[in-house]
Amino acid sequence: MGGGGDDMHFGIFKTGKEDLLTASQNTVDFMVNLAQKVSALGTSTSETVSVLDVGAGKGGSARFLAKAFGCHVTCLNLGVNQNAYNLRKAKEAKLEDLISIRQGSFNDSMPEEWSSAFDL
């Protein structure tokens, strides 16, 4: 798979005619909309919405959310090289205070402290 840039390898296809890059952006836009709703409802326990990006890959979605909305994003991803790339790009974008990266698989148990740590 591929073609989604740094974002992802899947997306929301609203009409079925979108290319993968557009569908990926649709997914990110959907996440931003959710983050805005959580923030507006006041359901976040902190000033900033906290997001868990499971299977974060190269971190494009995380960087987009952090930059556009100021979200704190925790990226969980298995690939060592993708995680290194994600970290490098977060530092280049000066987003390292908003993005943290954890190596791991979504098939494994999540840390107990994560049980209610995220808004999205």
All heavy atoms as an XYZ file, in Angstrom:
891
protein
N       0.847     -1.184      0.000
C       0.000      0.000      0.000
C       0.880      1.230      0.000
O       2.054      1.179      0.236
C      -0.907      0.004      1.216
C      -1.904     -1.126      1.254
S      -3.097     -0.901      2.567
C      -4.314      0.015      1.662
N       0.296      2.335     -0.189
C       1.046      3.575     -0.185
C       0.263      4.645     -0.900
O      -0.896      4.478     -1.261
N       0.907      5.745     -1.125
C       0.284      6.830     -1.851
C      -0.385      7.856     -0.976
O      -0.870      8.861     -1.464
N      -0.410      7.636      0.335
C      -1.041      8.573      1.240
C      -0.078      9.596      1.798
O      -0.407     10.307      2.728
N       1.126      9.666      1.253
C       2.116     10.606      1.768
C       2.535     10.212      3.170
O       2.686      9.037      3.478
N       2.724     11.197      4.019
C       3.105     10.938      5.408
C       1.903     10.633      6.274
O       2.038     10.341      7.448
C       3.828     12.154      6.002
C       5.261     12.258      5.543
O       5.745     11.311      4.902
O       5.885     13.293      5.819
N       0.700     10.758      5.736
C      -0.487     10.638      6.556
C      -0.856      9.199      6.870
O      -0.804      8.773      7.993
C      -1.678     11.339      5.890
C      -1.443     12.823      5.759
O      -0.820     13.400      6.655
O      -1.865     13.388      4.761
N      -1.266      8.453      5.887
C      -1.755      7.110      6.157
C      -1.936      6.370      4.853
O      -1.782      6.938      3.789
C      -3.064      7.153      6.943
C      -4.156      7.947      6.266
S      -5.509      8.329      7.341
C      -4.782      9.553      8.402
N      -2.284      5.123      4.961
C      -2.470      4.290      3.786
C      -3.937      3.971      3.554
O      -4.274      3.037      2.854
C      -1.686      2.984      3.940
C      -0.233      3.207      4.159
N       0.600      3.645      3.161
C       0.529      3.085      5.260
C       1.820      3.764      3.633
N       1.806      3.430      4.903
N      -4.803      4.713      4.154
C      -6.239      4.540      3.988
C      -6.883      5.894      4.194
O      -6.217      6.849      4.550
C      -6.802      3.510      4.968
C      -6.616      3.896      6.406
C      -7.580      4.626      7.069
C      -5.464      3.544      7.086
C      -7.411      5.000      8.401
C      -5.290      3.911      8.419
C      -6.261      4.638      9.069
N      -8.168      5.970      3.968
C      -8.817      7.247      4.163
C     -10.315      7.133      4.085
O     -10.867      6.042      3.933
N     -10.963      8.279      4.181
C     -12.409      8.348      4.048
C     -12.708      8.746      2.602
O     -12.340      9.829      2.153
C     -13.011      9.372      5.037
C     -12.775      8.909      6.473
C     -14.497      9.572      4.754
C     -13.210      9.912      7.524
N     -13.362      7.828      1.911
C     -13.742      8.062      0.521
C     -15.213      8.486      0.510
O     -16.105      7.658      0.610
C     -13.527      6.787     -0.302
C     -12.082      6.424     -0.448
C     -11.436      5.689      0.539
C     -11.361      6.841     -1.557
C     -10.098      5.353      0.417
C     -10.014      6.511     -1.684
C      -9.385      5.772     -0.700
N     -15.448      9.793      0.407
C     -16.808     10.319      0.490
C     -17.630      9.989     -0.751
O     -18.819      9.722     -0.656
C     -16.772     11.830      0.701
C     -16.173     12.246      2.031
C     -16.126     13.753      2.156
C     -15.524     14.147      3.487
N     -15.450     15.614      3.620
N     -16.996     10.025     -1.914
C     -17.711      9.765     -3.158
C     -17.248      8.488     -3.843
O     -17.912      8.021     -4.758
C     -17.525     10.926     -4.157
O     -16.161     10.964     -4.588
C     -17.923     12.258     -3.541
N     -16.117      7.966     -3.426
C     -15.546      6.804     -4.090
C     -14.670      7.169     -5.275
O     -14.063      6.299     -5.897
N     -14.582      8.453     -5.580
C     -13.781      8.901     -6.728
C     -12.509      9.635     -6.299
O     -11.725     10.038     -7.145
C     -14.622      9.793     -7.636
C     -15.791      9.041     -8.243
C     -16.609      9.918     -9.153
C     -17.757      9.068     -9.695
N     -18.597      9.801    -10.618
N     -12.312      9.798     -4.999
C     -11.139     10.499     -4.494
C      -9.887      9.661     -4.707
O      -9.935      8.437     -4.694
C     -11.260     10.773     -2.983
C     -12.385     11.674     -2.585
C     -13.680     10.929     -2.315
O     -13.838      9.775     -2.746
O     -14.567     11.514     -1.677
N      -8.760     10.354     -4.872
C      -7.502      9.624     -4.847
C      -7.132      9.386     -3.386
O      -7.772      9.900     -2.468
C      -6.394     10.374     -5.609
C      -6.072     11.751     -5.033
O      -6.472     12.060     -3.887
O      -5.399     12.527     -5.728
N      -6.121      8.564     -3.159
C      -5.756      8.179     -1.796
C      -5.310      9.370     -0.955
O      -5.639      9.456      0.223
C      -4.665      7.107     -1.832
C      -4.315      6.443     -0.520
C      -5.540      5.848      0.156
C      -3.277      5.351     -0.742
N      -4.585     10.292     -1.559
C      -4.130     11.467     -0.817
C      -5.319     12.303     -0.332
O      -5.353     12.748      0.817
C      -3.194     12.305     -1.691
C      -2.379     13.371     -0.986
C      -1.519     12.779      0.129
C      -1.488     14.092     -1.987
N      -6.319     12.497     -1.178
C      -7.517     13.239     -0.785
C      -8.286     12.493      0.303
O      -8.738     13.092      1.289
C      -8.425     13.478     -2.009
O      -7.682     14.215     -2.984
C      -9.688     14.238     -1.635
N      -8.430     11.182      0.152
C      -9.128     10.382      1.164
C      -8.389     10.428      2.496
O      -9.026     10.480      3.560
C      -9.276      8.943      0.687
N      -7.064     10.431      2.465
C      -6.277     10.554      3.697
C      -6.537     11.898      4.358
O      -6.710     11.982      5.575
C      -4.781     10.399      3.397
O      -4.489      9.103      2.971
N      -6.561     12.966      3.551
C      -6.833     14.293      4.105
C      -8.244     14.359      4.671
O      -8.477     14.997      5.698
C      -6.623     15.382      3.053
C      -6.755     16.790      3.612
C      -5.759     17.085      4.716
O      -4.567     16.824      4.563
N      -6.221     17.607      5.835
N      -9.195     13.670      4.037
C     -10.555     13.616      4.579
C     -10.558     13.015      5.986
O     -11.306     13.456      6.857
C     -11.472     12.787      3.679
C     -11.800     13.465      2.370
O     -11.627     14.668      2.211
N     -12.270     12.670      1.413
N      -9.734     11.992      6.207
C      -9.652     11.358      7.520
C      -9.071     12.326      8.548
O      -9.579     12.431      9.666
C      -8.811     10.072      7.452
O      -9.366      9.214      6.464
C      -8.771      9.358      8.784
N      -8.019     13.031      8.177
C      -7.417     14.011      9.085
C      -8.423     15.114      9.396
O      -8.579     15.524     10.552
C      -6.114     14.582      8.492
C      -5.572     15.705      9.367
C      -5.069     13.483      8.333
N      -9.127     15.594      8.380
C     -10.143     16.633      8.600
C     -11.230     16.137      9.564
O     -11.698     16.883     10.421
C     -10.780     17.052      7.276
C      -9.815     17.790      6.356
O      -8.764     18.263      6.830
O     -10.127     17.871      5.150
N     -11.617     14.870      9.430
C     -12.601     14.265     10.328
C     -12.089     14.279     11.771
O     -12.822     14.617     12.696
C     -12.902     12.838      9.867
C     -13.873     12.105     10.735
C     -15.236     12.331     10.619
C     -13.433     11.194     11.680
C     -16.148     11.656     11.424
C     -14.330     10.513     12.490
C     -15.680     10.747     12.363
N     -10.797     13.932     11.948
C     -10.212     13.932     13.300
C     -10.157     15.336     13.874
O     -10.421     15.538     15.061
C      -8.825     13.288     13.275
C      -8.862     11.803     13.014
S      -7.262     10.973     13.190
C      -6.331     11.702     11.859
N      -9.826     16.331     13.053
C      -9.807     17.721     13.520
C     -11.210     18.131     13.961
O     -11.386     18.757     15.004
C      -9.276     18.672     12.422
C      -9.547     20.124     12.773
C      -7.794     18.447     12.194
N     -12.212     17.766     13.186
C     -13.599     18.083     13.538
C     -13.970     17.468     14.889
O     -14.593     18.121     15.732
C     -14.537     17.600     12.427
C     -15.964     18.049     12.649
O     -16.219     19.117     13.186
N     -16.901     17.226     12.219
N     -13.576     16.211     15.102
C     -13.838     15.575     16.397
C     -13.129     16.307     17.530
O     -13.707     16.532     18.597
C     -13.385     14.111     16.374
C     -14.274     13.117     15.658
C     -13.625     11.735     15.675
C     -15.644     13.058     16.290
N     -11.875     16.680     17.297
C     -11.113     17.396     18.329
C     -11.786     18.723     18.666
O     -11.873     19.099     19.834
C      -9.680     17.618     17.864
N     -12.272     19.418     17.663
C     -12.952     20.690     17.900
C     -14.236     20.482     18.699
O     -14.555     21.270     19.586
C     -13.246     21.387     16.573
C     -11.995     21.908     15.899
C     -12.239     22.397     14.491
O     -13.152     21.952     13.804
N     -11.389     23.307     14.041
N     -14.973     19.422     18.399
C     -16.206     19.139     19.131
C     -15.910     18.792     20.588
O     -16.606     19.252     21.491
C     -16.966     18.001     18.464
C     -17.635     18.413     17.185
C     -18.367     17.260     16.530
C     -19.020     17.715     15.242
N     -19.695     16.623     14.551
N     -14.880     17.975     20.820
C     -14.502     17.624     22.195
C     -14.119     18.876     22.962
O     -14.547     19.083     24.097
C     -13.350     16.591     22.202
C     -12.719     16.466     23.582
C     -13.843     15.238     21.723
N     -13.336     19.742     22.334
C     -12.908     20.972     22.992
C     -14.109     21.883     23.277
O     -14.228     22.438     24.366
C     -11.900     21.694     22.107
O     -11.434     22.853     22.726
N     -15.013     22.019     22.311
C     -16.176     22.888     22.479
C     -17.131     22.373     23.553
O     -17.755     23.154     24.257
C     -16.924     23.024     21.150
N     -17.213     21.059     23.689
C     -18.098     20.480     24.696
C     -17.518     20.558     26.098
O     -18.206     20.317     27.078
C     -18.391     19.008     24.361
C     -19.262     18.760     23.146
C     -19.291     17.268     22.814
C     -20.671     19.290     23.381
N     -16.220     20.866     26.168
C     -15.580     20.935     27.471
C     -15.372     19.576     28.105
O     -15.236     19.471     29.318
N     -15.352     18.520     27.288
C     -15.177     17.178     27.838
C     -13.717     16.805     28.031
O     -13.419     15.803     28.648
C     -15.847     16.121     26.932
O     -15.296     16.231     25.613
C     -17.347     16.329     26.877
N     -12.822     17.614     27.516
C     -11.403     17.359     27.730
C     -11.047     17.756     29.154
O     -11.525     18.763     29.669
C     -10.557     18.161     26.737
O      -9.193     17.952     26.981
N     -10.214     16.966     29.798
C      -9.823     17.260     31.175
C      -8.643     18.217     31.246
O      -8.214     18.584     32.313
C      -9.460     15.959     31.915
O      -8.425     15.287     31.195
C     -10.678     15.053     32.027
N      -8.106     18.603     30.105
C      -6.992     19.547     30.090
C      -7.325     20.683     29.132
O      -8.345     20.669     28.453
C      -5.705     18.836     29.645
O      -5.836     18.386     28.311
N      -6.444     21.680     29.075
C      -6.652     22.802     28.164
C      -6.634     22.354     26.715
O      -7.316     22.907     25.874
C      -5.555     23.857     28.358
C      -5.817     24.815     29.480
C      -4.767     25.897     29.526
O      -4.298     26.350     28.468
O      -4.401     26.275     30.642
N      -5.801     21.368     26.425
C      -5.608     20.911     25.066
C      -6.124     19.493     24.907
O      -5.936     18.657     25.781
C      -4.097     20.943     24.714
O      -3.598     22.245     24.974
C      -3.878     20.609     23.266
N      -6.771     19.237     23.792
C      -7.263     17.898     23.491
C      -6.077     16.954     23.324
O      -5.068     17.291     22.704
C      -8.132     17.919     22.219
C      -8.516     16.520     21.794
C      -9.372     18.762     22.454
N      -6.197     15.768     23.890
C      -5.147     14.759     23.831
C      -5.595     13.629     22.908
O      -6.685     13.079     23.069
C      -4.876     14.226     25.235
O      -3.851     13.271     25.209
N      -4.741     13.282     21.943
C      -5.082     12.312     20.906
C      -4.107     11.141     20.955
O      -2.902     11.327     21.096
C      -5.010     12.972     19.509
C      -5.284     11.963     18.405
C      -5.971     14.155     19.417
N      -4.635      9.934     20.814
C      -3.810      8.738     20.633
C      -3.919      8.334     19.176
O      -5.004      8.011     18.690
C      -4.276      7.593     21.531
C      -3.556      6.261     21.351
C      -2.054      6.388     21.638
C      -4.185      5.193     22.240
N      -2.799      8.366     18.471
C      -2.740      7.979     17.059
C      -2.162      6.573     16.997
O      -0.956      6.377     17.092
C      -1.882      8.973     16.286
C      -1.895      8.743     14.782
O      -2.472      7.740     14.328
O      -1.302      9.573     14.058
N      -3.035      5.584     16.878
C      -2.640      4.178     16.874
C      -2.273      3.777     15.455
O      -3.057      3.961     14.530
C      -3.776      3.277     17.412
C      -3.383      1.820     17.354
C      -4.140      3.683     18.827
N      -1.063      3.232     15.303
C      -0.571      2.911     13.964
C      -0.190      4.189     13.242
O      -0.534      4.409     12.086
N       0.541      5.068     13.919
C       0.819      6.418     13.449
C       1.690      6.483     12.200
O       1.713      7.515     11.526
C       1.473      7.223     14.571
N       2.419      5.421     11.897
C       3.261      5.438     10.707
C       4.277      6.559     10.758
O       4.986      6.736     11.746
N       4.333      7.350      9.696
C       5.303      8.444      9.593
C       4.869      9.696     10.343
O       5.580     10.690     10.366
C       5.554      8.780      8.134
C       6.232      7.666      7.360
C       6.418      8.080      5.910
C       7.105      7.011      5.097
N       7.249      7.442      3.694
N       3.684      9.689     10.923
C       3.260     10.784     11.789
C       2.651     11.990     11.111
O       2.473     13.029     11.755
N       2.308     11.885      9.849
C       1.734     13.037      9.151
C       0.456     13.545      9.785
O       0.261     14.749      9.944
N      -0.411     12.636     10.163
C      -1.670     13.049     10.809
C      -1.407     13.709     12.146
O      -2.035     14.714     12.496
C      -2.578     11.833     11.009
O      -2.899     11.248      9.776
N      -0.473     13.157     12.902
C      -0.133     13.726     14.211
C       0.403     15.146     14.060
O       0.003     16.048     14.805
C       0.887     12.838     14.921
N       1.297     15.344     13.102
C       1.849     16.683     12.894
C       0.771     17.655     12.439
O       0.728     18.798     12.892
C       3.013     16.638     11.895
C       4.261     16.006     12.471
C       5.478     16.180     11.571
N       5.279     15.656     10.236
C       5.375     14.365      9.911
N       5.668     13.464     10.829
N       5.186     13.974      8.661
N      -0.115     17.200     11.577
C      -1.195     18.065     11.124
C      -2.077     18.495     12.292
O      -2.385     19.675     12.459
C      -2.031     17.363     10.050
C      -3.144     18.213      9.526
C      -2.928     19.074      8.463
C      -4.403     18.171     10.109
C      -3.960     19.882      7.983
C      -5.437     18.968      9.637
C      -5.211     19.828      8.575
N      -2.502     17.539     13.121
C      -3.360     17.852     14.264
C      -2.652     18.767     15.258
O      -3.243     19.727     15.758
C      -3.799     16.568     14.961
C      -4.836     15.740     14.232
C      -4.955     14.366     14.875
C      -6.177     16.447     14.215
N      -1.393     18.468     15.546
C      -0.640     19.277     16.504
C      -0.474     20.711     16.004
O      -0.656     21.667     16.759
C       0.720     18.638     16.771
N      -0.148     20.852     14.724
C       0.077     22.187     14.170
C      -1.221     22.968     13.991
O      -1.316     24.131     14.362
C       0.804     22.076     12.832
C       1.170     23.405     12.235
C       1.989     23.245     10.974
C       2.378     24.605     10.420
N       3.155     24.495      9.194
N      -2.237     22.315     13.444
C      -3.481     23.017     13.121
C      -4.348     23.285     14.341
O      -5.057     24.286     14.388
C      -4.281     22.213     12.092
N      -4.289     22.390     15.320
C      -5.227     22.481     16.426
C      -4.558     22.593     17.793
O      -5.211     22.860     18.789
C      -6.153     21.259     16.387
C      -7.368     21.394     17.247
C      -8.359     22.310     16.954
C      -7.519     20.600     18.365
C      -9.473     22.439     17.752
C      -8.642     20.717     19.171
C      -9.618     21.637     18.853
N      -3.247     22.345     17.844
C      -2.541     22.403     19.118
C      -2.762     21.185     19.988
O      -2.558     21.243     21.203
N      -3.214     20.090     19.387
C      -3.440     18.848     20.140
C      -2.126     18.274     20.643
O      -1.094     18.388     20.000
C      -4.071     17.781     19.238
S      -5.701     18.159     18.647
N      -2.191     17.631     21.803
C      -1.091     16.776     22.244
C      -1.373     15.412     21.637
O      -2.446     14.845     21.853
C      -1.043     16.671     23.773
C      -0.576     17.925     24.428
N       0.744     18.273     24.491
C      -1.265     18.927     25.023
C       0.866     19.429     25.113
N      -0.356     19.854     25.442
N      -0.431     14.891     20.859
C      -0.631     13.627     20.160
C       0.410     12.616     20.610
O       1.605     12.900     20.587
C      -0.561     13.798     18.631
C      -0.874     12.478     17.925
C      -1.502     14.896     18.151
N      -0.056     11.455     21.037
C       0.820     10.326     21.334
C       0.703      9.362     20.170
O      -0.392      8.907     19.839
C       0.419      9.629     22.641
O       0.532     10.576     23.707
C       1.306      8.426     22.925
N       1.831      9.078     19.539
C       1.870      8.176     18.395
C       2.331      6.803     18.861
O       3.393      6.672     19.479
C       2.863      8.690     17.354
S       2.458     10.308     16.686
N       1.550      5.796     18.558
C       1.922      4.407     18.824
C       2.135      3.737     17.482
O       1.227      3.710     16.646
C       0.816      3.684     19.602
C       1.069      2.205     19.886
C       2.223      2.037     20.876
C      -0.188      1.538     20.410
N       3.337      3.231     17.272
C       3.657      2.634     15.983
C       4.741      1.594     16.156
O       5.638      1.738     16.982
C       4.127      3.724     15.007
C       4.157      3.244     13.584
O       3.136      2.875     13.038
N       5.328      3.245     12.979
N       4.655      0.542     15.367
C       5.581     -0.578     15.465
C       6.919     -0.314     14.775
O       7.970     -0.718     15.254
C       4.926     -1.829     14.864
C       5.624     -3.153     15.058
C       5.824     -3.458     16.539
C       4.810     -4.264     14.406
N       6.908      0.384     13.645
C       8.099      0.531     12.805
C       9.145      1.474     13.365
O       8.894      2.668     13.533
N      10.327      0.944     13.606
C      11.431      1.743     14.152
C      11.814      2.872     13.193
O      12.006      4.022     13.611
C      12.653      0.844     14.446
C      13.855      1.656     14.897
C      12.297     -0.202     15.481
N      11.940      2.564     11.915
C      12.327      3.583     10.939
C      11.252      4.647     10.785
O      11.559      5.835     10.673
C      12.637      2.943      9.583
C      13.890      2.095      9.624
O      14.766      2.293     10.460
N      13.972      1.122      8.738
N       9.988      4.234     10.776
C       8.899      5.213     10.700
C       8.882      6.101     11.932
O       8.659      7.303     11.839
C       7.555      4.518     10.546
C       7.345      3.883      9.195
C       6.000      3.191      9.094
O       5.447      2.723     10.088
N       5.463      3.130      7.881
N       9.135      5.527     13.098
C       9.159      6.317     14.328
C      10.296      7.331     14.312
O      10.124      8.469     14.744
C       9.263      5.405     15.551
C       8.008      4.603     15.776
O       6.951      4.929     15.264
N       8.130      3.529     16.538
N      11.463      6.923     13.810
C      12.601      7.841     13.711
C      12.273      8.981     12.744
O      12.579     10.150     13.016
C      13.849      7.091     13.260
N      11.662      8.652     11.635
C      11.243      9.664     10.659
C      10.235     10.624     11.299
O      10.352     11.844     11.163
C      10.627      8.964      9.443
C      10.107      9.898      8.385
C      10.927     10.324      7.344
C       8.785     10.338      8.407
C      10.449     11.167      6.360
C       8.295     11.193      7.431
C       9.122     11.603      6.405
O       8.642     12.444      5.436
N       9.248     10.064     11.990
C       8.217     10.854     12.663
C       8.860     11.828     13.655
O       8.528     13.022     13.676
C       7.240      9.907     13.360
C       6.033     10.607     13.959
O       5.902     11.816     13.924
N       5.146      9.816     14.531
N       9.779     11.330     14.461
C      10.453     12.181     15.450
C      11.242     13.296     14.765
O      11.178     14.458     15.175
C      11.371     11.332     16.329
C      12.153     12.077     17.406
C      11.211     12.776     18.383
C      13.068     11.107     18.155
N      11.963     12.943     13.708
C      12.759     13.943     12.986
C      11.847     15.031     12.408
O      12.124     16.223     12.546
C      13.571     13.269     11.876
C      14.511     14.238     11.155
C      15.414     13.548     10.141
N      14.658     13.234      8.932
C      14.345     12.012      8.522
N      14.743     10.960      9.203
N      13.665     11.828      7.404
N      10.739     14.628     11.792
C       9.831     15.606     11.197
C       9.143     16.466     12.270
O       8.921     17.660     12.049
C       8.785     14.906     10.336
C       9.371     14.199      9.120
C      10.084     15.140      8.190
C       9.218     15.538      7.056
N       9.870     16.383      6.050
N       8.828     15.873     13.411
C       8.226     16.644     14.507
C       9.206     17.704     15.002
O       8.806     18.848     15.262
C       7.811     15.711     15.645
N      10.480     17.341     15.123
C      11.493     18.312     15.559
C      11.679     19.404     14.520
O      11.781     20.588     14.865
C      12.813     17.606     15.837
C      12.793     16.808     17.119
C      14.126     16.131     17.374
C      14.081     15.349     18.676
N      15.355     14.664     18.941
N      11.719     19.015     13.242
C      11.864     20.010     12.171
C      10.706     21.007     12.190
O      10.900     22.187     11.910
C      11.923     19.316     10.808
C      13.219     18.597     10.527
C      13.166     17.784      9.230
O      12.168     17.880      8.467
O      14.135     17.041      8.984
N       9.521     20.522     12.510
C       8.336     21.382     12.549
C       8.176     22.087     13.897
O       7.195     22.806     14.098
C       7.090     20.548     12.241
N       9.131     21.857     14.803
C       9.087     22.433     16.158
C       7.813     22.027     16.908
O       7.202     22.826     17.615
C       9.259     23.943     16.115
C      10.594     24.365     15.502
C      10.844     25.820     15.640
C      12.117     26.337     15.054
N      13.145     25.499     14.605
N       7.448     20.758     16.752
C       6.254     20.216     17.397
C       6.581     19.152     18.433
O       5.682     18.479     18.933
C       5.314     19.615     16.340
C       4.737     20.592     15.324
C       4.038     19.833     14.200
C       3.797     21.573     15.999
N       7.855     19.016     18.775
C       8.254     17.946     19.693
C       7.636     18.076     21.079
O       7.533     17.088     21.805
C       9.780     17.810     19.784
C      10.488     19.007     20.380
C      10.937     20.040     19.360
O      10.337     20.129     18.264
O      11.870     20.789     19.670
N       7.169     19.282     21.456
C       6.488     19.439     22.739
C       5.048     18.946     22.694
O       4.430     18.710     23.729
C       6.495     20.909     23.185
C       7.882     21.385     23.594
O       8.764     20.541     23.839
O       8.076     22.608     23.644
N       4.503     18.798     21.476
C       3.123     18.353     21.322
C       3.006     16.893     20.879
O       1.920     16.314     20.952
C       2.392     19.236     20.302
C       2.155     20.683     20.706
C       1.531     21.465     19.555
C       1.280     20.762     21.947
N       4.098     16.315     20.405
C       4.058     14.959     19.859
C       5.014     14.056     20.623
O       6.187     14.380     20.788
C       4.425     14.962     18.365
C       3.381     15.753     17.573
C       4.539     13.533     17.826
C       3.718     15.945     16.114
N       4.507     12.934     21.089
C       5.373     11.913     21.682
C       5.190     10.627     20.890
O       4.109     10.367     20.348
C       5.064     11.695     23.164
O       3.747     11.227     23.319
N       6.243      9.846     20.827
C       6.233      8.645     19.996
C       6.606      7.448     20.848
O       7.621      7.463     21.543
C       7.217      8.806     18.821
C       6.815     10.025     17.987
C       7.258      7.539     17.959
C       7.899     10.579     17.104
N       5.749      6.434     20.788
C       5.996      5.182     21.516
C       6.037      4.033     20.533
O       5.156      3.919     19.672
C       4.876      4.902     22.518
C       4.772      5.842     23.684
C       5.595      5.437     24.887
N       5.307      4.128     25.407
C       4.598      3.872     26.499
N       4.070      4.854     27.193
N       4.422      2.635     26.917
N       7.062      3.217     20.651
C       7.123      2.031     19.802
C       6.284      0.935     20.427
O       6.380      0.652     21.618
C       8.560      1.550     19.639
C       8.643      0.391     18.668
C      10.056      0.001     18.342
O      10.996      0.657     18.767
N      10.220     -1.065     17.593
N       5.422      0.339     19.623
C       4.594     -0.738     20.107
C       3.542     -1.099     19.079
O       3.380     -0.432     18.064
N       2.832     -2.159     19.355
C       1.805     -2.665     18.450
C       0.426     -2.457     19.055
O       0.226     -2.643     20.254
C       2.020     -4.158     18.200
O       0.935     -4.701     17.483
N      -0.527     -2.116     18.198
C      -1.901     -1.987     18.680
C      -2.493     -3.341     19.029
O      -3.555     -3.415     19.628
C      -2.786     -1.242     17.676
C      -2.824     -1.834     16.293
C      -3.595     -2.944     16.006
C      -2.079     -1.255     15.283
C      -3.633     -3.477     14.728
C      -2.107     -1.775     13.996
C      -2.884     -2.892     13.726
N      -1.801     -4.420     18.687
C      -2.249     -5.760     19.071
C      -1.889     -6.103     20.518
O      -2.425     -7.056     21.076
C      -1.655     -6.815     18.137
C      -2.248     -6.729     16.752
O      -3.443     -6.552     16.585
N      -1.404     -6.846     15.744
N      -0.973     -5.336     21.097
C      -0.556     -5.562     22.475
C      -1.434     -4.753     23.432
O      -2.105     -3.802     23.029
C       0.911     -5.148     22.669
C       1.860     -5.988     21.831
O       1.503     -7.133     21.475
O       2.959     -5.489     21.520
N      -1.403     -5.124     24.693
C      -2.152     -4.365     25.702
C      -1.578     -2.962     25.819
O      -0.362     -2.769     25.789
C      -2.055     -5.055     27.065
O      -2.673     -6.315     27.012
N      -2.451     -2.002     25.947
C      -2.032     -0.616     26.130
C      -1.635     -0.413     27.585
O      -2.172     -1.079     28.482
C      -3.169      0.343     25.774
C      -3.630      0.256     24.344
S      -2.410      0.908     23.212
C      -3.055      0.313     21.658
N      -0.710      0.514     27.833
C      -0.328      0.796     29.218
C      -1.545      1.223     30.050
O      -2.430      1.934     29.555
C       0.663      1.953     29.082
C       1.173      1.867     27.677
C       0.032      1.310     26.869
N      -1.606      0.793     31.276
C      -2.730      1.101     32.167
C      -2.965      2.605     32.296
O      -4.108      3.065     32.332
C      -2.480      0.489     33.552
C      -3.619      0.693     34.519
C      -4.913     -0.001     34.102
O      -4.839     -1.086     33.479
O      -5.989      0.544     34.386
N      -1.879      3.383     32.337
C      -2.027      4.832     32.505
C      -2.696      5.492     31.290
O      -3.098      6.645     31.345
C      -0.676      5.498     32.805
C       0.353      5.422     31.705
C       1.265      4.209     31.768
O       0.972      3.254     32.513
O       2.293      4.226     31.075
N      -2.846      4.759     30.203
C      -3.507      5.295     29.019
C      -5.021      5.081     29.072
O      -5.749      5.586     28.219
C      -2.974      4.630     27.752
C      -1.612      5.080     27.329
C      -0.732      5.869     28.019
C      -0.958      4.751     26.103
N       0.420      6.051     27.297
C       0.311      5.361     26.119
C      -1.318      3.991     25.017
C       1.198      5.247     25.065
C      -0.423      3.872     23.976
C       0.820      4.494     23.999
N      -5.534      4.361     30.047
C      -6.936      3.941     30.041
C      -7.921      5.107     29.929
O      -8.974      4.976     29.336
C      -7.258      3.090     31.275
O      -7.128      3.858     32.434
N      -7.609      6.252     30.461
C      -8.495      7.395     30.321
C      -7.678      8.673     30.091
O      -8.079      9.764     30.484
C      -9.401      7.547     31.531
O      -8.652      7.559     32.708
N      -6.540      8.514     29.430
C      -5.635      9.640     29.235
C      -5.907     10.434     27.953
O      -5.382     11.523     27.785
C      -4.182      9.142     29.210
N      -6.741      9.905     27.070
C      -6.928     10.536     25.762
C      -8.378     10.929     25.528
O      -9.293     10.237     25.950
C      -6.451      9.597     24.636
C      -5.012      9.208     24.781
C      -4.683      7.953     25.304
C      -3.994     10.071     24.452
C      -3.352      7.584     25.462
C      -2.669      9.713     24.602
C      -2.355      8.469     25.116
N      -8.546     12.050     24.827
C      -9.870     12.516     24.457
C     -10.339     11.859     23.159
O     -11.511     11.643     22.950
C      -9.877     14.028     24.283
C      -9.447     14.739     25.556
O     -10.106     14.520     26.588
O      -8.458     15.484     25.512
N      -9.388     11.585     22.276
C      -9.671     10.952     20.981
C      -8.668      9.859     20.726
O      -7.540      9.929     21.062
C      -9.573     11.958     19.827
C     -10.506     13.149     19.865
C     -10.170     14.117     18.742
C     -11.942     12.694     19.719
